[in-house]
Amino acid sequence: MINLMYLVFIAMLALNMSKEVLSAFGILNNKIVESNTLTDARNESSFQQLAQKASDQPGQYGDKKAKVDKIRALSKEFSDYLEGIKTQVTKGFERDKEGNLPYEQMDKGDLIDNLFFTGDKVSSKGQEFLDKIKNYPAQIKQIGGSSIAASEMSKIENRFATKPVYSEKAGANLSWIDYNYKGFPLIATITKLSQLQADIKTTESDVMAGMFQSDLIAAASLTAYQPIVVPDKTAFFQGESVTGKIILGKFDPTLKAKSVIVNGSSVAAEAGQAKFSFGAGSVGDHEITGSFNFDENGKVVSLPIKGNYVVVPRPNSANISADKMNVVYRGLPNPMTISFAGISDDKVTASAPGLSRAGKPGQYNLNPGQGTEVTVSVTGKLPDGKPVSDKKTFRIKNIPGPQGAIAGTTGNVKGAKSRLEVSQISAVLPDFLYDLSFQVTQFSFKVPGQPIVIVNGDRVNAQCKAALAKAGRGDQIIISDIKTKIVGVGAGVMPPKTAPVVYEIQ
């Protein structure tokens, strides 16, 4: 809708430039600026999700996050550059109490003409402006590489194209900057610069969405499945049979292999897995190799199997594991199981900063403090009286940031004004291993065209309802700067930043 209005106003430039038209350009510019703010909030929410995935799965998402980081920095630099031009050419105009420019007084184009042109030629500032626009898609392509689809890259390049344009009035091709910026009223140029900023934010959003889409396509293929060797135990005594099973990392009970080969022998294939059994062999490390073979589109797809196990003469290492995760979280009582194979719990001693027994044999809680790592040391006494010891280091992570929610729904929520007036503003942490409860203590409430309302508590107040009464269908209410506290943990644990939530009026 904004783009359509933009085209209509550009066409009206050919007519007498009335005060009403100048005001209309100003209103359109405000709409674009508000839309850019909403897009920024959505982009930030998407980036926080990508950052969390990169933290949890750096092998899969780490490279993409690094690329998105660079593209976001490039986009911010370009958008800030455009904002600098807008600030430079409007600094002589006094804004009203609501921050609006005097649109009806901005009917001259000399400020931009003097900045971008020297006579009939493009000035150094104008050439800098052109170079910024031309280089932006090229830099994105260089950063993104194969992570950005060719079709998406073509859209970005067309979005920032600066080819000459045919002018009916001049009867000839004009350079892009002449056609779009020479001789236009200042408020029209400000609106065009705001639209360029909108194109930058749209590009940033499209790049992130495209990267997630490529992951979904890859996940739908059989090549996304990873065979995993799962022995019944990690070490075996001499003379025992090595028992276990091989499962697929993406388990599907309807999936059955054509054949499974383990250490050169064929084994029976079941739904999504194959069980095996063979002699343990001598003391030392041993490999388990082979392949899962499937029929796919008339071809045989072979997924390699690779695992290992250790044959030991007697217990010589501790089993130290976090019950819920491979890291421990600061400020939480992380449950742990600590034991020595073949040694009773009363002959096992474990120690670490913040470690305490949980009441049952082998069960502990680890509440880490400062630092990035914590080491758990374990000692045990073997049946023959000899001592054994082991230790393991865990990474310490902070609790991740929650997402803002309206009536328990995150992201972009839609509904009537009346629903928002009675809904609770909350913060949730989806897919986190611990069931944490966040209490919202404050938030910012922004209705398009209205001042921001700071609310103490978790529900909209009278000021919010008054501002909300002025919103119309399709307006998007931004709830941001959400402050929370975590219920049920130590007072010294500070909640991370909470992602904003958007409510669209229906």
Summary of the structure (lengths in Angstrom):
residues: 506
radius of gyration: 31.2
end to end distance: 16.6
largest distance: 102.2
contacts: 1456
relative contact order: 0.08
helix: 37%
strand: 32%
